């Protein structure tokens, strides 16, 4: 059963308060087993409105759950998305304050910087290529305002919980390099991701829907269902091609994309 507008807003307020207090709320899908993606995106939209009303500035979008491994793990067959805010951006090689977050993890992604609007439906790969100003290596910082597992029932957080929680979005580090979109075959752009000098994960861009461009196609067409679009100037994370890596206080995270560039940060 779908939630009422009042219920959706109540969950959005709980997530907003949790973000401010660096705390976690109970599993939403455990409280409402009928929670569907429509509900989840409505909660996310209400949460984003609260953030904007509080002064945060929207800078772009993130796409998640693009790899088959993560989709199989969560029993879904489509990606999800969330909103990037201006205050989520950290300097390449800089410090990330862990006190601002709850339980940080990172993913390696190819980032798109847009020069033109992308308005679905019907967006295709050629449209994304034409609308892209540049691409660059990036790290996404993940966090969650919802507990992973209900302590009483053992119910595990679902994809609808993650969507409600702005797709677990918390931060982004962009590499310094900027490339034309046709400078590389993005299916073969990969990264070696290390924590404190030890390799934790490796992957290739093809892990993102066989081509990171397809992540942007999916997002533009999904947003059209809600009367929204990707705008000129937006920064868009196309989806991770590695599993999330834990990033506790004191850890140095480095992603070596080879000729595509490098990106790193230290959690302090």
C-alpha positions, 0 to 999 in steps of 0.5 A: 500500500502506498504511503500518504503524503503525510507519511512520506513527509514524516520519513523525509523529516526523520532522514533530514534530522538524522543527517543533521545529527549523524544518527540513523533511523529504523528501517523504513521498509520494515515499518511499511512492508509495502513501500515501493519505488514510487514511495521511495522517490517521493520520500527522497524528493521531500528530503531534497526539498528540506535540504534546499529549504535549509540552504543547500544548493543542488549541483547534479545527480548520482546513479547507483546500483548499476552493476549486476552484482549489486542488483542481484544482491538487492533483488532488483533489475534497475539502477537508482539515483539521488541528488548531489549538493554543492557542499558534498564536494571535497578536494582531490588529495584533500581531507574528508571530516569523518565527524560529518558522517556516520559510516563512510564507504567509497566507490570509484566512478566516471563522472560526467560534466554536462554542457547542455540540458538532457530532457527525456523521454527518448534520450539515447547514447548519442544525445548524452555524448553530444550534451557532455562537456567533459568526463573525469575520474571520481570517488563517491562517498557513501553514507546511510541514515538508516540502520542496516538491519532491524535489531528485533526482526533481523529485517535488512535495509532494502533498495527502497530504503536506500532510495529514500535516503537520497541513494546513500549519497554523502560526498564526491571527490573529482580528479583534476583531469578533464577529458573529451567524452570521445578520448577514451573507450569508457567500457575499458576505463578502469581503476585500481582502488587502494586503502592505506596502500593496499589494493581493495578493489579493481573494476572496469567501466563496462561494469556500469550497464556495459557502458557508463554513457548508458547510466546517463541515458537511464537517468535522463529518461527516468527523470522525465517521468517526474518532469525533471531533467539533467541540466547544463552544468550538472555533475553526474556520477555514472555509477560505480564499477567496484564494490563499496570500500569501507573508509574509516577515520585515518584511512587514505583512499586512492583510485588509480585510473591509469591514463584517465587520471588519479583521485584520492582523499584521506578521512580524518 
